[in-house]
């Protein structure tokens, strides 16, 4: 086990390992083949598996995701890469109307072993069209599943679990995580794909985060320790379904909860989490569940403004102080 | 052989007409609800194309797909039960009229968003090509669907990678209420295929033998030479777009003219003739287009008695289908959850 694996490399190894293990696993997307993927995730795979299994597609998102749906109906296990979540808007028909519906509409006759990988989130000054957090668009679609790995280890585990699943699974990666480093143990047994994990324990307040916001929450928790506040950080790892049991156990202990949400606040992912936990944990709470979230504005290009549109460590610390009633 | 095939055509078209007319009645009686898109007038298209396919081929269809499903061999009672929303329906009452699926018969669904059949068929074809199998996909679509982005996106990819799909345009001249000259700059849908170097032809979609022969030729080419093919069938729907549509936007003279060209009446007339002269149906006789089984061969006609027997037979099938659908129970919410969770029943999610 080493400490130097990059997030994209873990994804790359996961793809390689599943393709080696199962001939029916194929991959397609824009520039996934010869170019090796815009974030290097598919590097070297076309040379190894050939172009029928690693297919460069034209810029036709709705049809190449739909191709993945059709191929899954005929027994392949396709992995479709959408270059960024922003382009998934062009493929919503394939994702929402086809992939999520066919297994059910067929009365359970068909499986849908389709994996859709794409990065989301605010990167660095890519402009409003390339800086979206669209988790909620998928969360409101029964029939889909969505994992949001925040660590190198989870990138490895959760992508492989998605490929092996018979449901359509969205693997929502993050543009700012591709070059993050961490330990990777390729032999360890994974937890279930949608189980949340406690990344850091504490008794005063629970911070709930996912994807890149887990880093932000953990950094805030470290700083809060200096202020003698013990924050527990839960990494959801999945937004569809959500592991409420792990959240509830933590809230029963801390009695306070802050959701750290990169999506825009209004109707964002945090809204669903707050509403459900409020219902489940009302009598253990000492304060209303609070949220720090993205501003309800398209992301400006200017770097400083961009940062101010999404939660940072300082925002989390301030929100925790407000929540526990200390200045 | 020819006689059997002709008999099969007459049977399928009689069944298709009887099934759809009965579905309309059941809708009027309130036993079928929701959207109901019926097929009378277009039977030659479904029967000619689907009968030309092998059992190992796949069929991808639209929301007007009851007849495609019937011809593919799905028993009428399971289709009718699905129209009724019952548990014994082909999709367990979860799909409905527009979403018939039968995995065993490779009937890969009816799709209710116009233009979805293209990428679905492309993907199934991709799986076939990946494995180098001698199979093909039949992809039905209407004239209106040719203006969706997926038409162009999917035809491009199908041609680029030589995917074995037979794209079949059922051109009935209307996208709901908008006549083709008001929705398409180029009204010959097959001409658009040349933009993607896909061989294409247009044939009379009111004549089942012509359709069958064209589909056979196209499927042979796909199997022998690979790559996609496009067939445009000129046809007409006698009814409105759905049961909710009286079709008032169509000139009565136009409807009357097409009614005189009824494909069902035509196939019966033909069946009663000893030598069906191919006349206006003339695919070129080249090596690539072997002579049709109907041409230049003396064959026995079907008599009035045969036709009547077939009529009686299909009426009995349709009556039975309605009785079966009525008797079938409604699915429960438990059934729905079971179907919903089926694909991860063995998996630990959390």
Interface residues (C-beta under 8 A of the other chain):
Chain A: X26 X52 X53 X55 X57 X58 X60 X62 X63 X64 X65 X66 X67 X68 X69 X70 X71 X72 X73 X74 X75 X76 X78 X93 X94 X97 X98 X102 X103 X104 X105 X106 X107 X108 X109 X110 X111 X112 X142 X143 X145 X165 X166 X167 X192 X193 X194 X195 X238 X241 X243 X245
Chain B: X58 X60 X89 X90 X91 X92 X93 X94 X95 X99 X101 X102 X103 X108 X109 X111 X113 X116 X118 X119 X120 X121 X122 X123 X124 X125 X126 X127 X128 X129 X130 X149 X150 X153 X154 X156 X157 X160 X161 X338 X339 X340 X342 X343 X344 X347 X348 X349 X350
